[in-house]
Amino acid sequence: MDILNKVLLATKKGGMIIFSNNYRKFELDTPNIAASSIRDITKQTIPFDFEGKIIRKCYKIIK
């Protein structure tokens, strides 16, 4: 999660990062990310006609 922390350093306070990946075994290392809020928004980003067909995770990260 080093890369996310580097991006957060370049983000102003209250700024938002949308992070998405499709690696099936990926698990976000939440305790080691220097963010004020991390929320899984995967469900909101998948159109209803693609439910169960898209294999990815999407997170909203707030500095």
C-alpha positions as CSV (number, residue, x, y, z in Angstrom):
1,M,0.0,0.0,0.0
2,D,3.1,2.2,-0.3
3,I,1.8,3.6,-3.6
4,L,-1.5,4.7,-2.1
5,N,0.3,6.4,0.8
6,K,2.5,8.2,-1.7
7,V,-0.6,9.4,-3.7
8,L,-2.2,10.5,-0.4
9,L,0.9,12.6,0.3
10,A,0.2,14.5,-2.9
11,T,-3.5,14.9,-2.2
12,K,-4.8,17.8,-0.2
13,K,-6.7,17.4,3.0
14,G,-10.2,16.1,2.3
15,G,-9.1,15.0,-1.2
16,M,-10.5,11.8,-2.7
17,I,-8.9,8.8,-4.4
18,I,-10.9,6.2,-6.3
19,F,-8.9,3.0,-6.3
20,S,-10.0,0.0,-8.3
21,N,-8.3,-3.3,-9.1
22,N,-9.3,-6.7,-10.5
23,Y,-6.8,-9.0,-8.9
24,R,-8.9,-11.8,-7.4
25,K,-6.8,-12.3,-4.3
26,F,-6.3,-8.6,-3.5
27,E,-7.0,-7.4,0.0
28,L,-6.7,-3.8,0.9
29,D,-4.3,-3.3,3.9
30,T,-6.6,-0.7,5.5
31,P,-4.7,-0.2,8.8
32,N,-1.5,0.7,6.9
33,I,-3.1,3.4,4.7
34,A,-2.8,7.0,6.0
35,A,-6.4,8.0,5.2
36,S,-9.2,9.4,7.3
37,S,-11.8,7.3,5.5
38,I,-11.8,4.2,3.3
39,R,-15.1,2.8,2.0
40,D,-15.7,-0.1,-0.4
41,I,-17.9,1.3,-3.2
42,T,-17.7,-1.8,-5.5
43,K,-21.5,-2.4,-5.5
44,Q,-22.3,1.2,-6.5
45,T,-19.9,1.0,-9.5
46,I,-21.2,-2.1,-11.2
47,P,-24.2,-1.7,-13.5
48,F,-27.1,-4.0,-12.7
49,D,-26.7,-5.9,-16.0
50,F,-23.1,-6.8,-15.1
51,E,-23.7,-8.0,-11.5
52,G,-21.8,-11.2,-10.9
53,K,-19.9,-10.8,-14.1
54,I,-17.3,-8.2,-13.2
55,I,-14.6,-9.3,-10.8
56,R,-13.1,-6.2,-9.3
57,K,-13.0,-4.1,-6.1
58,C,-13.4,-0.4,-5.9
59,Y,-12.6,1.9,-2.9
60,K,-13.2,5.5,-2.1
61,I,-10.3,6.8,0.0
62,I,-10.4,10.2,1.7
63,K,-7.3,11.9,3.0
